[in-house]
Amino acid sequence: MRKYVGSMIGVDQGNEEVFSDFAAGGEMWTGHGSRERRKTVSFAESFRSVPSVQVSLSLWDMDQGANVRAEVVADKVSETGFELVFRTWSDTRVARVRMSWMAIGEVRSEDDWDLY
């Protein structure tokens, strides 16, 4: 558990299209086996320390001919941003994916200052 004492807390959020492979015949739609897509997200302003990031699917357009298999994660989280990651495997066919995210963490205040 992260505890914030006497700090300003910031919340940033968004909704990002990660890919749309159906129309172009992309790998997520036509491929088989392990597949992954990443999208870099930059925060509106930097956090003071690495924030907690939660991600979820806000749109998924999957073929009904196979099992739906998906993993969604936030990776490489830093004070300035992170990567949305969508993974699938086997014969799952994914036409498009949009993911929502929320970052919560410490932000700098006007009262913060550095001596050196």
Contacts in CASP RR format, 6 or more apart in sequence:
PFRMAT RR
TARGET T0000
AUTHOR 0000-0000-0000
METHOD contacts of the structure
MODEL  1
MRKYVGSMIGVDQGNEEVFSDFAAGGEMWTGHGSRERRKTVSFAESFRSV
PSVQVSLSLWDMDQGANVRAEVVADKVSETGFELVFRTWSDTRVARVRMS
WMAIGEVRSEDDWDLY
2 52 0 8 1.000
2 105 0 8 1.000
4 105 0 8 1.000
4 106 0 8 1.000
7 48 0 8 1.000
7 106 0 8 1.000
7 107 0 8 1.000
7 109 0 8 1.000
8 106 0 8 1.000
8 107 0 8 1.000
8 108 0 8 1.000
8 109 0 8 1.000
9 104 0 8 1.000
9 105 0 8 1.000
9 106 0 8 1.000
9 107 0 8 1.000
10 47 0 8 1.000
10 51 0 8 1.000
10 104 0 8 1.000
10 105 0 8 1.000
10 106 0 8 1.000
10 107 0 8 1.000
11 102 0 8 1.000
11 103 0 8 1.000
11 104 0 8 1.000
11 105 0 8 1.000
12 43 0 8 1.000
12 44 0 8 1.000
12 45 0 8 1.000
12 51 0 8 1.000
12 102 0 8 1.000
12 103 0 8 1.000
13 100 0 8 1.000
13 101 0 8 1.000
13 102 0 8 1.000
13 103 0 8 1.000
14 41 0 8 1.000
14 100 0 8 1.000
14 101 0 8 1.000
14 102 0 8 1.000
15 58 0 8 1.000
15 98 0 8 1.000
15 99 0 8 1.000
15 100 0 8 1.000
15 101 0 8 1.000
16 39 0 8 1.000
16 41 0 8 1.000
16 84 0 8 1.000
16 98 0 8 1.000
16 99 0 8 1.000
16 100 0 8 1.000
16 101 0 8 1.000
17 96 0 8 1.000
17 97 0 8 1.000
17 98 0 8 1.000
18 37 0 8 1.000
18 39 0 8 1.000
18 84 0 8 1.000
18 86 0 8 1.000
18 97 0 8 1.000
18 98 0 8 1.000
18 99 0 8 1.000
19 28 0 8 1.000
19 37 0 8 1.000
19 39 0 8 1.000
19 86 0 8 1.000
19 94 0 8 1.000
19 96 0 8 1.000
19 97 0 8 1.000
20 95 0 8 1.000
20 96 0 8 1.000
21 27 0 8 1.000
21 28 0 8 1.000
21 29 0 8 1.000
21 30 0 8 1.000
21 94 0 8 1.000
21 95 0 8 1.000
21 96 0 8 1.000
22 29 0 8 1.000
22 61 0 8 1.000
22 95 0 8 1.000
22 96 0 8 1.000
27 35 0 8 1.000
28 35 0 8 1.000
28 37 0 8 1.000
28 88 0 8 1.000
28 93 0 8 1.000
28 94 0 8 1.000
28 95 0 8 1.000
28 97 0 8 1.000
29 63 0 8 1.000
29 93 0 8 1.000
29 94 0 8 1.000
29 95 0 8 1.000
30 93 0 8 1.000
31 93 0 8 1.000
32 90 0 8 1.000
32 91 0 8 1.000
33 89 0 8 1.000
33 90 0 8 1.000
33 91 0 8 1.000
34 87 0 8 1.000
34 88 0 8 1.000
34 89 0 8 1.000
35 87 0 8 1.000
35 88 0 8 1.000
35 89 0 8 1.000
36 85 0 8 1.000
36 86 0 8 1.000
36 87 0 8 1.000
37 85 0 8 1.000
37 86 0 8 1.000
37 97 0 8 1.000
38 75 0 8 1.000
38 83 0 8 1.000
38 84 0 8 1.000
38 85 0 8 1.000
38 86 0 8 1.000
39 83 0 8 1.000
39 84 0 8 1.000
39 99 0 8 1.000
40 81 0 8 1.000
40 82 0 8 1.000
40 83 0 8 1.000
41 81 0 8 1.000
41 82 0 8 1.000
41 83 0 8 1.000
41 84 0 8 1.000
41 101 0 8 1.000
42 80 0 8 1.000
42 81 0 8 1.000
43 51 0 8 1.000
43 79 0 8 1.000
43 80 0 8 1.000
43 81 0 8 1.000
43 103 0 8 1.000
45 107 0 8 1.000
46 79 0 8 1.000
46 80 0 8 1.000
46 107 0 8 1.000
46 108 0 8 1.000
47 79 0 8 1.000
47 80 0 8 1.000
47 103 0 8 1.000
47 105 0 8 1.000
47 106 0 8 1.000
47 107 0 8 1.000
48 79 0 8 1.000
48 105 0 8 1.000
48 106 0 8 1.000
48 107 0 8 1.000
48 108 0 8 1.000
48 112 0 8 1.000
49 79 0 8 1.000
49 105 0 8 1.000
49 106 0 8 1.000
50 77 0 8 1.000
50 78 0 8 1.000
50 79 0 8 1.000
51 77 0 8 1.000
51 79 0 8 1.000
51 103 0 8 1.000
51 104 0 8 1.000
51 105 0 8 1.000
51 106 0 8 1.000
52 103 0 8 1.000
52 104 0 8 1.000
52 105 0 8 1.000
53 74 0 8 1.000
53 77 0 8 1.000
53 82 0 8 1.000
53 101 0 8 1.000
53 102 0 8 1.000
53 103 0 8 1.000
54 74 0 8 1.000
54 101 0 8 1.000
54 102 0 8 1.000
54 103 0 8 1.000
54 104 0 8 1.000
55 72 0 8 1.000
55 73 0 8 1.000
55 74 0 8 1.000
55 84 0 8 1.000
55 99 0 8 1.000
55 100 0 8 1.000
55 101 0 8 1.000
56 72 0 8 1.000
56 99 0 8 1.000
56 100 0 8 1.000
56 101 0 8 1.000
57 70 0 8 1.000
57 72 0 8 1.000
57 97 0 8 1.000
57 98 0 8 1.000
57 99 0 8 1.000
57 100 0 8 1.000
58 98 0 8 1.000
58 99 0 8 1.000
58 100 0 8 1.000
59 96 0 8 1.000
59 97 0 8 1.000
59 98 0 8 1.000
60 68 0 8 1.000
60 70 0 8 1.000
60 94 0 8 1.000
60 96 0 8 1.000
60 97 0 8 1.000
60 98 0 8 1.000
61 94 0 8 1.000
61 95 0 8 1.000
61 96 0 8 1.000
61 97 0 8 1.000
62 68 0 8 1.000
62 92 0 8 1.000
62 93 0 8 1.000
62 94 0 8 1.000
62 95 0 8 1.000
63 92 0 8 1.000
63 93 0 8 1.000
63 94 0 8 1.000
63 95 0 8 1.000
65 93 0 8 1.000
66 90 0 8 1.000
66 91 0 8 1.000
66 92 0 8 1.000
66 93 0 8 1.000
67 90 0 8 1.000
67 91 0 8 1.000
67 92 0 8 1.000
68 92 0 8 1.000
69 88 0 8 1.000
69 89 0 8 1.000
69 90 0 8 1.000
69 92 0 8 1.000
70 86 0 8 1.000
70 87 0 8 1.000
70 88 0 8 1.000
70 92 0 8 1.000
70 94 0 8 1.000
70 97 0 8 1.000
71 85 0 8 1.000
71 86 0 8 1.000
71 87 0 8 1.000
71 88 0 8 1.000
72 84 0 8 1.000
72 85 0 8 1.000
72 86 0 8 1.000
72 87 0 8 1.000
72 99 0 8 1.000
73 85 0 8 1.000
73 87 0 8 1.000
74 82 0 8 1.000
74 83 0 8 1.000
74 84 0 8 1.000
74 85 0 8 1.000
74 101 0 8 1.000
75 82 0 8 1.000
75 83 0 8 1.000
75 85 0 8 1.000
76 82 0 8 1.000
76 83 0 8 1.000
77 103 0 8 1.000
81 103 0 8 1.000
82 101 0 8 1.000
82 103 0 8 1.000
84 99 0 8 1.000
84 101 0 8 1.000
86 94 0 8 1.000
86 97 0 8 1.000
86 99 0 8 1.000
88 94 0 8 1.000
END
